[in-house]
Amino acid sequence: MSDTDPLDELALRYVAKYAVPSSGLKRYLQRKMRDAQRKTGQSIIGEEADALRRRIDAVVARFQEKGWINDEAWTERKVEVAVARGRSRRATQAMLASKGVDRTIAAAATADWDQDQELAAARQIVRRRKLGHWRPAHERADRRQKDLAVLARAGFPGNIARRALEVPDDEEEEDE
C-alpha cells in the first residue's frame, strides 16, 4: 500500500472507524470522490472515471486480501443482531441486500435459521407491540387481521404469524 495514496488513507481511516462490508467501503470511496469533484468543480468522465473505478476496486480487493474487511464475518454479526432484535429471516435478508451483501453470503448466513427462531422473533414483536393475546380480550377477534398484517409487513410467513398470535403454552396461566 502506497503511503501517499489518499484513496488508501481514506479507506483505512474509514475501516478503522466502522465495520463495513466491501460494498459499503466501495460506496463510501465513490461518494468521497464525487464530493471531491464537486468541491474542485472538475468532472471526471470517460477513461478517467473508469480508471478511478478500477482504483477503488483495487483498494477494496486489497483490503479484503489483508482481512481488514470481511463480508462473511460482517454478515454473521448483522444476522446475530437481527436475531436478537426479533427480525424475520426475510427482513434480515432484505437488509443485507440493501447493504450490498452478495446473495450467496446472505443465504449462507441465514441458512440455519430455523422455524423456532423465526417463531421466537415473531413472538417478540407480538409482545412488544401488544398484539394477539397481549391485547385486551374484547379487541382480539376484531384486530386479528391487522395483527397478521403487522407480522406480514415485518417479513414473517403466514403460518409463523398465526402461531405467534396464539397463546404460548408457557404463558397460558398468566393470560387467564
C-alpha positions in Angstrom: 0.0 0.0 0.0 1.4 3.3 -1.0 1.9 5.8 1.8 1.0 8.8 -0.4 -2.2 7.5 -2.0 -5.1 9.5 -0.5 -7.6 6.8 -1.5 -5.8 4.2 0.6 -5.6 6.6 3.6 -9.2 7.5 3.3 -10.3 3.8 3.1 -8.0 2.9 6.0 -9.5 5.6 8.3 -13.0 4.6 7.4 -12.4 0.8 8.0 -10.6 1.6 11.3 -13.7 3.5 12.5 -16.5 1.4 11.0 -17.2 -2.3 10.4 -18.4 -2.4 6.8 -18.8 -4.9 4.0 -16.8 -4.4 0.8 -19.8 -2.9 -0.9 -20.0 -0.3 1.9 -16.4 0.7 1.6 -16.8 0.9 -2.2 -19.8 3.2 -1.9 -18.0 5.4 0.7 -15.0 5.8 -1.6 -17.2 6.6 -4.6 -19.1 9.2 -2.6 -15.9 10.8 -1.3 -14.5 11.0 -4.9 -17.8 12.6 -6.1 -17.7 15.1 -3.2 -14.1 16.0 -4.1 -15.0 16.5 -7.7 -17.8 18.9 -6.7 -15.5 20.9 -4.4 -13.0 21.4 -7.2 -15.5 21.9 -9.9 -13.9 19.2 -12.0 -15.9 16.4 -13.7 -14.2 13.1 -14.3 -15.7 11.3 -17.3 -14.8 8.6 -19.8 -11.4 6.9 -19.3 -10.6 8.9 -16.1 -13.8 7.7 -14.5 -13.0 4.1 -15.5 -9.5 4.5 -14.0 -10.9 5.8 -10.8 -13.4 2.9 -10.5 -10.6 0.5 -11.1 -8.5 2.2 -8.4 -11.4 1.9 -5.9 -12.0 -1.7 -6.8 -8.2 -2.4 -6.3 -8.3 -0.7 -2.8 -11.4 -2.8 -1.8 -9.7 -6.0 -3.1 -6.5 -5.2 -1.3 -8.4 -4.6 2.0 -10.2 -7.9 1.5 -7.0 -9.8 0.9 -5.4 -8.3 4.1 -8.5 -9.2 6.1 -9.4 -5.7 7.0 -12.8 -6.1 5.6 -14.6 -9.5 5.6 -18.1 -9.7 4.2 -18.8 -13.1 5.7 -17.9 -12.1 9.3 -19.7 -8.7 8.9 -22.8 -10.6 7.7 -22.7 -13.1 10.5 -22.6 -10.2 13.1 -25.5 -8.5 11.4 -27.5 -11.7 11.4 -26.8 -12.2 15.1 -28.0 -8.7 15.9 -31.1 -9.2 13.8 -32.0 -12.5 15.6 -31.5 -10.7 19.0 -33.8 -7.9 17.9 -36.5 -10.2 16.7 -36.2 -9.6 13.0 -37.6 -12.1 10.5 -35.4 -14.0 8.2 -36.9 -12.2 5.2 -36.4 -8.8 6.7 -32.8 -9.6 7.5 -32.1 -10.8 4.0 -33.6 -7.6 2.6 -31.5 -5.5 5.0 -28.4 -7.4 3.9 -29.3 -6.9 0.2 -29.8 -3.2 0.8 -26.3 -3.0 2.2 -24.9 -4.7 -0.9 -24.0 -8.0 0.5 -23.7 -10.8 -2.1 -26.8 -13.1 -2.1 -24.8 -16.2 -1.6 -23.2 -14.8 1.5 -26.5 -13.6 2.8 -28.1 -17.0 2.1 -25.3 -18.9 3.8 -25.6 -16.6 6.9 -29.3 -17.2 7.2 -29.4 -20.8 6.1 -29.5 -22.3 9.6 -32.4 -20.0 10.7 -35.0 -22.5 11.9 -38.7 -22.1 12.5 -38.2 -21.9 16.2 -36.0 -18.8 15.8 -38.5 -17.3 13.4 -41.4 -18.0 15.8 -39.4 -16.6 18.8 -38.7 -13.4 16.7 -42.4 -13.1 15.8 -43.4 -13.5 19.4 -41.0 -10.8 20.4 -42.8 -8.4 18.0 -46.2 -9.6 19.3 -45.2 -8.9 22.9 -43.5 -5.6 22.1 -46.4 -4.3 20.0 -49.0 -5.8 22.3 -50.7 -7.9 19.5 -52.7 -11.1 19.7 -53.1 -12.5 23.2 -51.3 -9.4 24.7 -54.2 -7.1 23.7 -57.4 -6.8 25.7 -59.6 -9.8 25.2 -62.5 -7.8 23.8 -60.3 -6.5 21.0 -58.6 -9.7 19.9 -61.1 -11.0 17.4 -61.6 -7.6 15.7 -57.9 -7.0 15.4 -56.6 -10.4 14.3 -56.3 -9.5 10.6 -54.5 -6.3 11.5 -52.1 -8.2 13.8 -51.4 -10.7 11.0 -50.7 -7.8 8.6 -48.2 -6.2 11.1 -46.3 -9.5 11.2 -46.5 -10.0 7.4 -45.0 -6.5 6.9 -42.3 -7.5 9.2 -41.5 -10.4 6.9 -42.9 -13.3 8.7 -44.6 -16.2 6.8 -48.3 -16.6 7.4 -48.0 -19.9 9.4 -45.4 -18.3 11.8 -47.6 -15.2 12.2 -50.6 -17.2 13.1 -48.7 -19.3 15.6 -47.1 -16.2 17.1 -50.5 -14.7 17.8 -51.6 -17.8 19.7 -51.1 -18.0 23.5 -47.8 -19.9 24.0 -48.1 -22.9 26.4 -45.8 -21.4 29.0 -47.9 -18.2 29.2 -51.4 -19.7 29.4 -51.6 -19.4 33.2 -50.6 -15.7 33.1 -53.2 -14.8 30.4 -56.3 -16.2 32.3 
